[in-house]
């Protein structure tokens, strides 16, 4: 399950890389959904999420 420090780091990176771009809202939405899927134990592959969101989740997910 994601903890606050992991979520904070993930969203800080998301904002620094994508805020102000046209893609930001989609990536942000997909990160939110991906975290919920991950914490629920569901497969992220079946969620049809943006690859950039998946990469952020993979990088910051709990060990």
PyMOL commands that set and color helices and strands:
alter all, ss='L'
color gray80, all
select helices_A, chain A and resi 4-18+24-40+45-47+51-60
alter helices_A, ss='H'
color red, helices_A
deselect
rebuild
show_as cartoon
